[in-house]
């Protein structure tokens, strides 16, 4: 789960940058990268929360 969250932090902004750049030019690329980073950050926070909830009780 952690690996997915970490990879998404790298991959989604790059994908957003490329797709936004193709659709709307440089400004769209920036917006796409920001949106991709936001989505990846939300997924990373969710996976971190899930790992905390799933840890063994002491």
N, CA, C, O and CB atoms as a CASP TS submission, in Angstrom:
PFRMAT TS
TARGET T0000
AUTHOR 0000-0000-0000
METHOD Language model
MODEL 1
PARENT N/A
ATOM      1  N   UNK     1       0.812  -1.187   0.000  1.00  0.00           N
ATOM      2  CA  UNK     1       0.000   0.000   0.000  1.00  0.00           C
ATOM      3  C   UNK     1       0.859   1.256   0.000  1.00  0.00           C
ATOM      4  O   UNK     1       0.555   2.223  -0.697  1.00  0.00           O
ATOM      5  CB  UNK     1      -0.926  -0.004   1.189  1.00  0.00           C
ATOM      6  N   UNK     2       1.913   1.238   0.769  1.00  0.00           N
ATOM      7  CA  UNK     2       2.778   2.413   0.806  1.00  0.00           C
ATOM      8  C   UNK     2       3.455   2.620  -0.538  1.00  0.00           C
ATOM      9  O   UNK     2       3.612   3.754  -0.991  1.00  0.00           O
ATOM     10  CB  UNK     2       3.828   2.277   1.914  1.00  0.00           C
ATOM     11  N   UNK     3       3.853   1.534  -1.172  1.00  0.00           N
ATOM     12  CA  UNK     3       4.518   1.657  -2.472  1.00  0.00           C
ATOM     13  C   UNK     3       3.590   2.287  -3.496  1.00  0.00           C
ATOM     14  O   UNK     3       4.028   3.095  -4.315  1.00  0.00           O
ATOM     15  CB  UNK     3       4.993   0.287  -2.967  1.00  0.00           C
ATOM     16  N   UNK     4       2.324   1.929  -3.461  1.00  0.00           N
ATOM     17  CA  UNK     4       1.371   2.521  -4.402  1.00  0.00           C
ATOM     18  C   UNK     4       1.245   4.017  -4.156  1.00  0.00           C
ATOM     19  O   UNK     4       1.260   4.803  -5.103  1.00  0.00           O
ATOM     20  CB  UNK     4      -0.009   1.842  -4.281  1.00  0.00           C
ATOM     21  N   UNK     5       1.123   4.417  -2.902  1.00  0.00           N
ATOM     22  CA  UNK     5       1.004   5.837  -2.584  1.00  0.00           C
ATOM     23  C   UNK     5       2.231   6.627  -2.990  1.00  0.00           C
ATOM     24  O   UNK     5       2.114   7.741  -3.501  1.00  0.00           O
ATOM     25  CB  UNK     5       0.755   6.017  -1.113  1.00  0.00           C
ATOM     26  N   UNK     6       3.410   6.059  -2.767  1.00  0.00           N
ATOM     27  CA  UNK     6       4.644   6.758  -3.133  1.00  0.00           C
ATOM     28  C   UNK     6       4.811   6.852  -4.647  1.00  0.00           C
ATOM     29  O   UNK     6       5.234   7.885  -5.166  1.00  0.00           O
ATOM     30  CB  UNK     6       5.852   6.050  -2.522  1.00  0.00           C
ATOM     31  N   UNK     7       4.482   5.789  -5.342  1.00  0.00           N
ATOM     32  CA  UNK     7       4.582   5.829  -6.800  1.00  0.00           C
ATOM     33  C   UNK     7       3.584   6.810  -7.397  1.00  0.00           C
ATOM     34  O   UNK     7       3.892   7.500  -8.369  1.00  0.00           O
ATOM     35  CB  UNK     7       4.359   4.438  -7.386  1.00  0.00           C
ATOM     36  N   UNK     8       2.402   6.872  -6.824  1.00  0.00           N
ATOM     37  CA  UNK     8       1.408   7.800  -7.344  1.00  0.00           C
ATOM     38  C   UNK     8       1.841   9.247  -7.173  1.00  0.00           C
ATOM     39  O   UNK     8       1.491  10.097  -7.992  1.00  0.00           O
ATOM     40  CB  UNK     8       0.077   7.577  -6.659  1.00  0.00           C
ATOM     41  N   UNK     9       2.606   9.542  -6.111  1.00  0.00           N
ATOM     42  CA  UNK     9       3.094  10.908  -5.919  1.00  0.00           C
ATOM     43  C   UNK     9       4.035  11.343  -7.036  1.00  0.00           C
ATOM     44  O   UNK     9       4.200  12.538  -7.285  1.00  0.00           O
ATOM     45  CB  UNK     9       3.800  11.026  -4.580  1.00  0.00           C
ATOM     46  N   UNK    10       4.644  10.387  -7.700  1.00  0.00           N
ATOM     47  CA  UNK    10       5.541  10.703  -8.812  1.00  0.00           C
ATOM     48  C   UNK    10       4.806  10.618 -10.145  1.00  0.00           C
ATOM     49  O   UNK    10       4.964  11.482 -11.008  1.00  0.00           O
ATOM     50  CB  UNK    10       6.748   9.755  -8.815  1.00  0.00           C
ATOM     51  N   UNK    11       4.007   9.575 -10.303  1.00  0.00           N
ATOM     52  CA  UNK    11       3.424   9.283 -11.612  1.00  0.00           C
ATOM     53  C   UNK    11       2.248  10.203 -11.950  1.00  0.00           C
ATOM     54  O   UNK    11       2.182  10.715 -13.067  1.00  0.00           O
ATOM     55  CB  UNK    11       2.969   7.836 -11.661  1.00  0.00           C
ATOM     56  N   UNK    12       1.328  10.424 -11.022  1.00  0.00           N
ATOM     57  CA  UNK    12       0.140  11.211 -11.349  1.00  0.00           C
ATOM     58  C   UNK    12       0.446  12.660 -11.738  1.00  0.00           C
ATOM     59  O   UNK    12      -0.160  13.156 -12.687  1.00  0.00           O
ATOM     60  CB  UNK    12      -0.797  11.203 -10.181  1.00  0.00           C
ATOM     61  N   UNK    13       1.361  13.367 -11.050  1.00  0.00           N
ATOM     62  CA  UNK    13       1.671  14.713 -11.531  1.00  0.00           C
ATOM     63  C   UNK    13       2.290  14.724 -12.931  1.00  0.00           C
ATOM     64  O   UNK    13       2.023  15.631 -13.720  1.00  0.00           O
ATOM     65  CB  UNK    13       2.609  15.392 -10.563  1.00  0.00           C
ATOM     66  N   UNK    14       3.108  13.727 -13.238  1.00  0.00           N
ATOM     67  CA  UNK    14       3.706  13.668 -14.576  1.00  0.00           C
ATOM     68  C   UNK    14       2.636  13.401 -15.625  1.00  0.00           C
ATOM     69  O   UNK    14       2.625  14.031 -16.682  1.00  0.00           O
ATOM     70  CB  UNK    14       4.796  12.578 -14.638  1.00  0.00           C
ATOM     71  N   UNK    15       1.737  12.466 -15.331  1.00  0.00           N
ATOM     72  CA  UNK    15       0.646  12.171 -16.268  1.00  0.00           C
ATOM     73  C   UNK    15      -0.249  13.398 -16.431  1.00  0.00           C
ATOM     74  O   UNK    15      -0.644  13.731 -17.548  1.00  0.00           O
ATOM     75  CB  UNK    15      -0.189  10.955 -15.777  1.00  0.00           C
ATOM     76  N   UNK    16      -0.568  14.068 -15.335  1.00  0.00           N
ATOM     77  CA  UNK    16      -1.376  15.288 -15.409  1.00  0.00           C
ATOM     78  C   UNK    16      -0.691  16.377 -16.201  1.00  0.00           C
ATOM     79  O   UNK    16      -1.337  17.100 -16.959  1.00  0.00           O
ATOM     80  CB  UNK    16      -1.689  15.794 -14.023  1.00  0.00           C
ATOM     81  N   UNK    17       0.616  16.501 -16.029  1.00  0.00           N
ATOM     82  CA  UNK    17       1.380  17.495 -16.779  1.00  0.00           C
ATOM     83  C   UNK    17       1.312  17.224 -18.272  1.00  0.00           C
ATOM     84  O   UNK    17       1.083  18.138 -19.064  1.00  0.00           O
ATOM     85  CB  UNK    17       2.834  17.512 -16.316  1.00  0.00           C
ATOM     86  N   UNK    18       1.507  15.988 -18.651  1.00  0.00           N
ATOM     87  CA  UNK    18       1.494  15.624 -20.072  1.00  0.00           C
ATOM     88  C   UNK    18       0.098  15.800 -20.663  1.00  0.00           C
ATOM     89  O   UNK    18      -0.066  16.431 -21.707  1.00  0.00           O
ATOM     90  CB  UNK    18       1.969  14.171 -20.261  1.00  0.00           C
ATOM     91  N   UNK    19      -0.902  15.241 -19.992  1.00  0.00           N
ATOM     92  CA  UNK    19      -2.261  15.335 -20.530  1.00  0.00           C
ATOM     93  C   UNK    19      -2.769  16.774 -20.553  1.00  0.00           C
ATOM     94  O   UNK    19      -3.383  17.204 -21.529  1.00  0.00           O
ATOM     95  CB  UNK    19      -3.209  14.468 -19.711  1.00  0.00           C
ATOM     96  N   UNK    20      -2.516  17.509 -19.490  1.00  0.00           N
ATOM     97  CA  UNK    20      -2.924  18.916 -19.464  1.00  0.00           C
ATOM     98  C   UNK    20      -2.199  19.735 -20.511  1.00  0.00           C
ATOM     99  O   UNK    20      -2.784  20.634 -21.116  1.00  0.00           O
ATOM    100  CB  UNK    20      -2.677  19.510 -18.095  1.00  0.00           C
ATOM    101  N   UNK    21      -0.925  19.431 -20.730  1.00  0.00           N
ATOM    102  CA  UNK    21      -0.168  20.129 -21.762  1.00  0.00           C
ATOM    103  C   UNK    21      -0.678  19.832 -23.157  1.00  0.00           C
ATOM    104  O   UNK    21      -0.691  20.711 -24.019  1.00  0.00           O
ATOM    105  CB  UNK    21       1.284  19.763 -21.670  1.00  0.00           C
ATOM    106  N   UNK    22      -1.095  18.603 -23.383  1.00  0.00           N
ATOM    107  CA  UNK    22      -1.640  18.249 -24.697  1.00  0.00           C
ATOM    108  C   UNK    22      -2.999  18.897 -24.939  1.00  0.00           C
ATOM    109  O   UNK    22      -3.301  19.318 -26.056  1.00  0.00           O
ATOM    110  CB  UNK    22      -1.760  16.734 -24.827  1.00  0.00           C
ATOM    111  N   UNK    23      -3.803  18.976 -23.907  1.00  0.00           N
ATOM    112  CA  UNK    23      -5.159  19.498 -24.072  1.00  0.00           C
ATOM    113  C   UNK    23      -5.184  21.026 -24.085  1.00  0.00           C
ATOM    114  O   UNK    23      -5.841  21.626 -24.936  1.00  0.00           O
ATOM    115  CB  UNK    23      -6.059  18.977 -22.959  1.00  0.00           C
ATOM    116  N   UNK    24      -4.474  21.659 -23.148  1.00  0.00           N
ATOM    117  CA  UNK    24      -4.631  23.104 -22.977  1.00  0.00           C
ATOM    118  C   UNK    24      -3.321  23.883 -22.979  1.00  0.00           C
ATOM    119  O   UNK    24      -3.318  25.056 -22.604  1.00  0.00           O
ATOM    120  CB  UNK    24      -5.349  23.373 -21.705  1.00  0.00           C
ATOM    121  N   UNK    25      -2.237  23.290 -23.378  1.00  0.00           N
ATOM    122  CA  UNK    25      -0.972  24.019 -23.440  1.00  0.00           C
ATOM    123  C   UNK    25      -0.277  24.094 -22.088  1.00  0.00           C
ATOM    124  O   UNK    25      -0.565  23.307 -21.186  1.00  0.00           O
ATOM    125  CB  UNK    25      -1.207  25.414 -23.966  1.00  0.00           C
ATOM    126  N   UNK    26       0.643  25.050 -21.955  1.00  0.00           N
ATOM    127  CA  UNK    26       1.453  25.139 -20.731  1.00  0.00           C
ATOM    128  C   UNK    26       0.639  25.379 -19.454  1.00  0.00           C
ATOM    129  O   UNK    26       0.933  24.800 -18.408  1.00  0.00           O
ATOM    130  CB  UNK    26       2.459  26.242 -20.882  1.00  0.00           C
ATOM    131  N   UNK    27      -0.365  26.222 -19.544  1.00  0.00           N
ATOM    132  CA  UNK    27      -1.182  26.486 -18.351  1.00  0.00           C
ATOM    133  C   UNK    27      -1.962  25.231 -17.959  1.00  0.00           C
ATOM    134  O   UNK    27      -2.090  24.923 -16.774  1.00  0.00           O
ATOM    135  CB  UNK    27      -2.157  27.668 -18.603  1.00  0.00           C
ATOM    136  N   UNK    28      -2.475  24.521 -18.936  1.00  0.00           N
ATOM    137  CA  UNK    28      -3.173  23.269 -18.666  1.00  0.00           C
ATOM    138  C   UNK    28      -2.248  22.225 -18.079  1.00  0.00           C
ATOM    139  O   UNK    28      -2.662  21.415 -17.249  1.00  0.00           O
ATOM    140  CB  UNK    28      -3.805  22.737 -19.930  1.00  0.00           C
ATOM    141  N   UNK    29      -0.986  22.242 -18.511  1.00  0.00           N
ATOM    142  CA  UNK    29      -0.009  21.319 -17.948  1.00  0.00           C
ATOM    143  C   UNK    29       0.229  21.574 -16.477  1.00  0.00           C
ATOM    144  O   UNK    29       0.336  20.638 -15.685  1.00  0.00           O
ATOM    145  CB  UNK    29       1.293  21.417 -18.696  1.00  0.00           C
ATOM    146  N   UNK    30       0.312  22.850 -16.111  1.00  0.00           N
ATOM    147  CA  UNK    30       0.491  23.182 -14.691  1.00  0.00           C
ATOM    148  C   UNK    30      -0.716  22.747 -13.868  1.00  0.00           C
ATOM    149  O   UNK    30      -0.573  22.160 -12.796  1.00  0.00           O
ATOM    150  CB  UNK    30       0.728  24.690 -14.518  1.00  0.00           C
ATOM    151  N   UNK    31      -1.903  23.042 -14.382  1.00  0.00           N
ATOM    152  CA  UNK    31      -3.116  22.636 -13.674  1.00  0.00           C
ATOM    153  C   UNK    31      -3.213  21.122 -13.580  1.00  0.00           C
ATOM    154  O   UNK    31      -3.592  20.586 -12.539  1.00  0.00           O
ATOM    155  CB  UNK    31      -4.356  23.197 -14.369  1.00  0.00           C
ATOM    156  N   UNK    32      -2.875  20.434 -14.651  1.00  0.00           N
ATOM    157  CA  UNK    32      -2.911  18.974 -14.640  1.00  0.00           C
ATOM    158  C   UNK    32      -1.951  18.391 -13.624  1.00  0.00           C
ATOM    159  O   UNK    32      -2.285  17.435 -12.925  1.00  0.00           O
ATOM    160  CB  UNK    32      -2.589  18.433 -16.012  1.00  0.00           C
ATOM    161  N   UNK    33      -0.754  18.964 -13.540  1.00  0.00           N
ATOM    162  CA  UNK    33       0.223  18.491 -12.561  1.00  0.00           C
ATOM    163  C   UNK    33      -0.271  18.740 -11.137  1.00  0.00           C
ATOM    164  O   UNK    33      -0.113  17.885 -10.266  1.00  0.00           O
ATOM    165  CB  UNK    33       1.579  19.180 -12.780  1.00  0.00           C
ATOM    166  N   UNK    34      -0.864  19.903 -10.901  1.00  0.00           N
ATOM    167  CA  UNK    34      -1.389  20.201  -9.564  1.00  0.00           C
ATOM    168  C   UNK    34      -2.546  19.275  -9.193  1.00  0.00           C
ATOM    169  O   UNK    34      -2.627  18.795  -8.062  1.00  0.00           O
ATOM    170  CB  UNK    34      -1.848  21.658  -9.489  1.00  0.00           C
ATOM    171  N   UNK    35      -3.425  19.031 -10.135  1.00  0.00           N
ATOM    172  CA  UNK    35      -4.547  18.132  -9.866  1.00  0.00           C
ATOM    173  C   UNK    35      -4.044  16.706  -9.637  1.00  0.00           C
ATOM    174  O   UNK    35      -4.515  16.022  -8.729  1.00  0.00           O
ATOM    175  CB  UNK    35      -5.560  18.164 -11.033  1.00  0.00           C
ATOM    176  N   UNK    36      -3.096  16.260 -10.448  1.00  0.00           N
ATOM    177  CA  UNK    36      -2.517  14.931 -10.262  1.00  0.00           C
ATOM    178  C   UNK    36      -1.832  14.793  -8.916  1.00  0.00           C
ATOM    179  O   UNK    36      -1.954  13.761  -8.255  1.00  0.00           O
ATOM    180  CB  UNK    36      -1.530  14.631 -11.367  1.00  0.00           C
ATOM    181  N   UNK    37      -1.109  15.837  -8.505  1.00  0.00           N
ATOM    182  CA  UNK    37      -0.451  15.802  -7.202  1.00  0.00           C
ATOM    183  C   UNK    37      -1.479  15.773  -6.078  1.00  0.00           C
ATOM    184  O   UNK    37      -1.304  15.063  -5.088  1.00  0.00           O
ATOM    185  CB  UNK    37       0.480  17.010  -7.038  1.00  0.00           C
ATOM    186  N   UNK    38      -2.542  16.539  -6.230  1.00  0.00           N
ATOM    187  CA  UNK    38      -3.596  16.546  -5.215  1.00  0.00           C
ATOM    188  C   UNK    38      -4.248  15.182  -5.060  1.00  0.00           C
ATOM    189  O   UNK    38      -4.474  14.720  -3.941  1.00  0.00           O
ATOM    190  CB  UNK    38      -4.649  17.577  -5.562  1.00  0.00           C
ATOM    191  N   UNK    39      -4.550  14.542  -6.174  1.00  0.00           N
ATOM    192  CA  UNK    39      -5.152  13.207  -6.129  1.00  0.00           C
ATOM    193  C   UNK    39      -4.188  12.219  -5.485  1.00  0.00           C
ATOM    194  O   UNK    39      -4.590  11.409  -4.650  1.00  0.00           O
ATOM    195  CB  UNK    39      -5.540  12.732  -7.547  1.00  0.00           C
ATOM    196  N   UNK    40      -2.912  12.285  -5.873  1.00  0.00           N
ATOM    197  CA  UNK    40      -1.918  11.374  -5.302  1.00  0.00           C
ATOM    198  C   UNK    40      -1.746  11.614  -3.805  1.00  0.00           C
ATOM    199  O   UNK    40      -1.563  10.668  -3.039  1.00  0.00           O
ATOM    200  CB  UNK    40      -0.572  11.537  -6.017  1.00  0.00           C
ATOM    201  N   UNK    41      -1.805  12.865  -3.393  1.00  0.00           N
ATOM    202  CA  UNK    41      -1.675  13.176  -1.971  1.00  0.00           C
ATOM    203  C   UNK    41      -2.856  12.618  -1.181  1.00  0.00           C
ATOM    204  O   UNK    41      -2.676  12.098  -0.080  1.00  0.00           O
ATOM    205  CB  UNK    41      -1.569  14.692  -1.764  1.00  0.00           C
ATOM    206  N   UNK    42      -4.044  12.723  -1.729  1.00  0.00           N
ATOM    207  CA  UNK    42      -5.226  12.169  -1.065  1.00  0.00           C
ATOM    208  C   UNK    42      -5.111  10.653  -0.947  1.00  0.00           C
ATOM    209  O   UNK    42      -5.426  10.087   0.100  1.00  0.00           O
ATOM    210  CB  UNK    42      -6.508  12.549  -1.833  1.00  0.00           C
ATOM    211  N   UNK    43      -4.664   9.993  -2.011  1.00  0.00           N
ATOM    212  CA  UNK    43      -4.497   8.534  -1.972  1.00  0.00           C
ATOM    213  C   UNK    43      -3.433   8.150  -0.948  1.00  0.00           C
ATOM    214  O   UNK    43      -3.605   7.179  -0.213  1.00  0.00           O
ATOM    215  CB  UNK    43      -4.116   7.988  -3.371  1.00  0.00           C
ATOM    216  N   UNK    44      -2.337   8.901  -0.895  1.00  0.00           N
ATOM    217  CA  UNK    44      -1.274   8.606   0.068  1.00  0.00           C
ATOM    218  C   UNK    44      -1.767   8.780   1.505  1.00  0.00           C
ATOM    219  O   UNK    44      -1.459   7.964   2.373  1.00  0.00           O
ATOM    220  CB  UNK    44      -0.058   9.512  -0.185  1.00  0.00           C
ATOM    221  N   UNK    45      -2.526   9.835   1.749  1.00  0.00           N
ATOM    222  CA  UNK    45      -3.074  10.033   3.089  1.00  0.00           C
ATOM    223  C   UNK    45      -4.046   8.919   3.458  1.00  0.00           C
ATOM    224  O   UNK    45      -4.064   8.460   4.600  1.00  0.00           O
ATOM    225  CB  UNK    45      -3.772  11.389   3.182  1.00  0.00           C
ATOM    226  N   UNK    46      -4.849   8.489   2.500  1.00  0.00           N
ATOM    227  CA  UNK    46      -5.788   7.395   2.757  1.00  0.00           C
ATOM    228  C   UNK    46      -5.047   6.094   3.068  1.00  0.00           C
ATOM    229  O   UNK    46      -5.429   5.375   3.992  1.00  0.00           O
ATOM    230  CB  UNK    46      -6.719   7.196   1.551  1.00  0.00           C
ATOM    231  N   UNK    47      -3.998   5.784   2.311  1.00  0.00           N
ATOM    232  CA  UNK    47      -3.258   4.548   2.576  1.00  0.00           C
ATOM    233  C   UNK    47      -2.528   4.628   3.915  1.00  0.00           C
ATOM    234  O   UNK    47      -2.443   3.632   4.634  1.00  0.00           O
ATOM    235  CB  UNK    47      -2.256   4.268   1.442  1.00  0.00           C
ATOM    236  N   UNK    48      -2.006   5.789   4.250  1.00  0.00           N
ATOM    237  CA  UNK    48      -1.371   5.954   5.555  1.00  0.00           C
ATOM    238  C   UNK    48      -2.363   5.763   6.690  1.00  0.00           C
ATOM    239  O   UNK    48      -2.055   5.116   7.690  1.00  0.00           O
ATOM    240  CB  UNK    48      -0.728   7.324   5.659  1.00  0.00           C
ATOM    241  N   UNK    49      -3.546   6.324   6.534  1.00  0.00           N
ATOM    242  CA  UNK    49      -4.597   6.150   7.537  1.00  0.00           C
ATOM    243  C   UNK    49      -4.997   4.680   7.653  1.00  0.00           C
ATOM    244  O   UNK    49      -5.193   4.171   8.756  1.00  0.00           O
ATOM    245  CB  UNK    49      -5.825   7.008   7.184  1.00  0.00           C
ATOM    246  N   UNK    50      -5.117   4.004   6.515  1.00  0.00           N
ATOM    247  CA  UNK    50      -5.484   2.585   6.532  1.00  0.00           C
ATOM    248  C   UNK    50      -4.415   1.755   7.237  1.00  0.00           C
ATOM    249  O   UNK    50      -4.742   0.830   7.982  1.00  0.00           O
ATOM    250  CB  UNK    50      -5.695   2.066   5.098  1.00  0.00           C
ATOM    251  N   UNK    51      -3.148   2.074   7.011  1.00  0.00           N
ATOM    252  CA  UNK    51      -2.083   1.332   7.683  1.00  0.00           C
ATOM    253  C   UNK    51      -2.101   1.562   9.187  1.00  0.00           C
ATOM    254  O   UNK    51      -1.845   0.636   9.957  1.00  0.00           O
ATOM    255  CB  UNK    51      -0.728   1.728   7.115  1.00  0.00           C
ATOM    256  N   UNK    52      -2.397   2.773   9.610  1.00  0.00           N
ATOM    257  CA  UNK    52      -2.480   3.053  11.044  1.00  0.00           C
ATOM    258  C   UNK    52      -3.642   2.284  11.662  1.00  0.00           C
ATOM    259  O   UNK    52      -3.513   1.742  12.760  1.00  0.00           O
ATOM    260  CB  UNK    52      -2.644   4.569  11.298  1.00  0.00           C
ATOM    261  N   UNK    53      -4.762   2.234  10.973  1.00  0.00           N
ATOM    262  CA  UNK    53      -5.928   1.522  11.491  1.00  0.00           C
ATOM    263  C   UNK    53      -5.714   0.009  11.523  1.00  0.00           C
ATOM    264  O   UNK    53      -6.304  -0.674  12.360  1.00  0.00           O
ATOM    265  CB  UNK    53      -7.149   1.849  10.652  1.00  0.00           C
ATOM    266  N   UNK    54      -4.882  -0.526  10.628  1.00  0.00           N
ATOM    267  CA  UNK    54      -4.692  -1.970  10.536  1.00  0.00           C
ATOM    268  C   UNK    54      -3.552  -2.503  11.395  1.00  0.00           C
ATOM    269  O   UNK    54      -3.342  -3.714  11.457  1.00  0.00           O
ATOM    270  CB  UNK    54      -4.450  -2.346   9.118  1.00  0.00           C
ATOM    271  N   UNK    55      -2.809  -1.613  12.061  1.00  0.00           N
ATOM    272  CA  UNK    55      -1.696  -2.121  12.865  1.00  0.00           C
ATOM    273  C   UNK    55      -2.225  -2.932  14.036  1.00  0.00           C
ATOM    274  O   UNK    55      -3.366  -2.773  14.470  1.00  0.00           O
ATOM    275  CB  UNK    55      -0.811  -0.962  13.372  1.00  0.00           C
ATOM    276  N   UNK    56      -1.370  -3.794  14.525  1.00  0.00           N
ATOM    277  CA  UNK    56      -1.760  -4.684  15.622  1.00  0.00           C
ATOM    278  C   UNK    56      -1.839  -3.902  16.927  1.00  0.00           C
ATOM    279  O   UNK    56      -1.010  -3.033  17.196  1.00  0.00           O
ATOM    280  CB  UNK    56      -0.761  -5.857  15.759  1.00  0.00           C
ATOM    281  N   UNK    57      -2.840  -4.219  17.727  1.00  0.00           N
ATOM    282  CA  UNK    57      -2.910  -3.554  19.036  1.00  0.00           C
ATOM    283  C   UNK    57      -1.791  -4.053  19.952  1.00  0.00           C
ATOM    284  O   UNK    57      -1.350  -5.198  19.848  1.00  0.00           O
ATOM    285  CB  UNK    57      -4.292  -3.797  19.699  1.00  0.00           C
ATOM    286  N   UNK    58      -1.350  -3.192  20.830  1.00  0.00           N
ATOM    287  CA  UNK    58      -0.247  -3.565  21.724  1.00  0.00           C
ATOM    288  C   UNK    58      -0.741  -4.257  22.937  1.00  0.00           C
ATOM    289  O   UNK    58       0.054  -4.641  23.796  1.00  0.00           O
ATOM    290  CB  UNK    58       0.550  -2.366  22.128  1.00  0.00           C
TER
END
